[in-house]
Amino acid sequence: MLVVHVHVHVKPECVEAFKAATIANAEASLAEDGILRFDVVQQEDDPTRFVLVEVYATQEAPAAHKDTAHYAIWRDTVADMMAEQRTSVKYGDCFPGAERWMTVE
């Protein structure tokens, strides 16, 4: 399992367009077999900052995600909306364990 936090700083005039494009990408991403979660959160005290919280079932799933048409559309659509290059941080799970993340309730 792999958890990735993607940090994005968006130009102020692009916030709503970025949100729309990113939510569309997140919804499509949830249909992928290797994605357990795909959250989009916006910073309360600076609405130009977002974190995408992506939870993958395997180490290989992010590469498969980046091969999808919806990811390519998102990447190309939001490229000029960013105030700076996006960054990501990768995490392993501590709690709950992977078996809990992968349980469908």
N, C-alpha and C positions, 0 to 999 in steps of 0.2 A: 504494500500500500504506500502511496505517496500523496502528501498534501502540499499544494503549491499556493503561495500567496503572491499574486501579481499586483504590484503597486503602480497605479496610473495617476498622473497629474494631467488634467485636461485644461485646455484654454477656456476661459470663462464663457465665451460666446458659443462654445461647443458642448456645454454640459448636457443639455437635453437631447441633442442628436447622439452624443456618445452613449447616454443611458439607453436610448431606444435601440441602437445597434448592438450594444452589449447584452441587453436583456434578450434580444432575438437570438444571439449567439448562445447564450446560456441555456435558453429553452431547447434549442436544437442539440446542444451538447449533452443534455440529460438523457437524450435518446440513445446515446452511444453506450455500448456494452461496458467499456472500461471506465466510465465516469460514474462515481457513486454520488457525487454532490458537485454543484457548481453555483456558488453564491456570488451575488454582486452587492457590495455594500458601499455606501457613500459616507464620507466623513462629515459629521454634523457641523463642526466649526469651520470647515473649509470645503464647500460643496464641489470644488474642482478636483478633489482627491477621492479616488476609489481604490478598493481592494477587491480583486476577484479571488475567491477562495475555491480552489479546485481540488477535489479529492478523487484520486485515481485508484483503481483496484490493483494495478500492477505498475512496475517501473516503465514498462513499454507503452502504456496507454497514452501518455502525453504525446508521443511521436505519432500515434495513430490519430489522435485528436487534431494535430496540426496538418494532417493529410486530408481533412474533410473539406468539402466545399464551403460549408458555413463558416469555418474558421478563416479560410482564405478571404471570404467576403468581408468578415468582421475586420481582419487585419488591414485590408486595403481601404475599407471605409473609414476607419478611425485613425489611420496613420497621420494625417495632417491635423487631427484634432488634439493631439497631445502637446502639452507645454514642454515636456521633456521626455526622453526615452523611458519607456516602462522598464521596471525591474521586477525580478521574481526571487523568492526565497523558498527553498524546498525543505520540507519537514517530514519526519517519520512520526508514526502515531505512538503515543504513550498510553493514553486512556481516552475513550474506551478502546479496547483491542480491536484489531481488524475484523474479527468475527462479528462484533457489534455493528461496525460501520456497514458491513455487507449484508446485514439482516434487513430484509424488507418487512416493514410493519404494516 
